[in-house]
Amino acid sequence: MYDFTIIGGGIVGLSVGLALTEQFPNKKILILEKEKQLAAHQTGNNSGVIHSGIYYKPGSFKARFARQGSQSMVEFCQKYEIEHDICGKVIVATNEKELPLLENLYQRGLQNGLSIRKLNREELVEIEPHVNGLEAIHVPAAGIVNYKQVSEKIAELIQERGGKVKCGEAVRAIQEHQDGVTVETDQNTYETKFLVNCAGLHSDRIAKLAGYQIDMKIVPFRGEYYKLKPERRSLVRNLIYPVPNPDFPFLGVHFTRMIGGEVEAGPNAVLSFKREGYKKADINLKDLAEVLSYRGFWKLASQNMREGINEMVRSVSKKKFVESLQTLIPEIKGEDLVPGGAGVRAQALKSDGSLIDDFHFVQGRKSLHVCNAPSPAATASLEIGKEVVRQIKERF
């Protein structure tokens, strides 16, 4: 009998496990991951940005946890000598229409307690000489790290403290009962006193397996990247972001210098035909049917038709993708880019077509389900772990 069992071996599930070992050092803890390795999906396929929390609604989990998490993540990396770089980023307004949006974002950053400053064009090009912009916000607290390395260290700490981490075990059935929870995988059956669902792209399905009907579904969106050729990486010093469209749930194509020196350009955001579909040809008929039969998806699609079509065009046309990048860096040419990787974002969508815009926790009888944890979840992961433990202690 385990005291706590966590489903999901990404950085959020691992951070929950770490927080549990700190609060309950004598309890038996188990982490179950269906893949053969940890951090195989959202954690291992993101761009590695340590976010500041500037974008998020003041007082929300995202705003608080990103701000606190950017500090705790840096402290963790310093303590365990994980390579990272607090390089800062600029958020750039490239035309007059974006200036009011930039000002709104600046005020939000101040409300969130961030140390940021406005830049005029001359100040901007001192930081990023090749950027086209009228004004910008400089966010010095933003940084970069390899979250897979962070995850590996967290897993190591959990195991040193007596916790078990088991890969290659997909959960098939969950039964809550008076004495705890029975979890069946395709390999074994486990008894646990309490279950924490951190299954990311499958968090809604795990909640359903446990018997909870929640008004949301995970809709997967693939973000595709290009990379700058080594000889053109000098066009980007650190992190360059556009002013986000307030009506669209993604940040827009941007430039990210990564640990190791590579520079990513992107992503777009297109519907993935598979929950773990990193390639255009990846299709899972069950996953696709779930999305296409969900009325919430069609409501979202109708509300964002123009933006959605533009994203799909960028997915199939390198020329259009390059044009969007040239808005920020006019010197970019198609020959400067080579295909990069892709990530899949688990976005929780309600049946009325509205996006769940914050980290979302669902409490069960003997379980807790983290049902929405997209970006900035990696940045905020250590704080999400602390919040899960706080909710468990509050109830039990």
ABEGO torsion letter per residue (X at the ends): XBABBBBEABAAAAAAAAAAAAABAABBBBBBBABABBGABAAAABAGBBBAGAABBBGBAAAAAAAAAAAAAAAAAAAAGBBBBBAEBBBBBABAAAAAAAAAAAAAAAAAGBBBBBBBAAAAAAABAABBBABBBBBAABBBBBAAAAAAAAAAAAAAAGBBBBBGBBBABBBBBAAEBBBBBAABBBBBABBBBAAEAAAAAAAAAAGBBBBBBBBBBBBBBBBBBAAAAAABABBBBBBBBAABABAEBBBBBBBGGBBBBOBBBBBBABAABABAABBBAAAAAAAAABAAAAAAAAAAAAAAAAAAAAAABAAAAAAAAAAABAABBAAABBBBBBBBBBBBBBAAGBBBABBBBBBBAABBBBABBBOAAAAAAAAAAAAAAAAAAAAX
